[in-house]
Amino acid sequence: MTLTGRNGWVYSAAYSEDGQRIVTASYDKTAKVWDTKTGQELAPLIGHGGLVTAGWDGTAKVWDIETGQELDSARMR
């Protein structure tokens, strides 16, 4: 199956734990959620201006890409 509808290079893709969804991230500053059975786009996540990182320590952090400052963090587990 081919997922169509991206406006930039996809640099990341990941399956949900249950295998029902795929999320892709693109250089066009969007992320999209897809149904794995139909290939239908379920949710466009548009307007991201920062950067999110995740680590093996179970946290995710949101960064301001202009200043390098951490804006927020959350425990994922």
C-alpha positions, 0 to 999 in steps of 0.5 A, a space after each residue: 500500500 502507498 500512503 499519498 498526500 505528503 507535501 515534503 520528504 517523510 523522515 519518520 514513520 512509526 506503527 502504533 502498538 496495536 498495529 492499527 495506525 501509522 504516523 508519519 512526520 515530514 519536512 513540511 512540518 506536519 505529521 499525519 496519522 493513517 489507518 493501516 488497513 485502508 491507507 486513509 489519512 485519519 488526522 493531519 497534525 499541522 502547524 508544528 514550529 518546534 521540535 519534539 524529542 523522546 528518549 529511552 528514559 521514557 520522557 518526551 520534550 518539546 523544544 523551541 528550535 529558534 532558541 534551543 530552550 525546552 518548552 515542555 516535557 512529559 513522561 511517556 510511561 
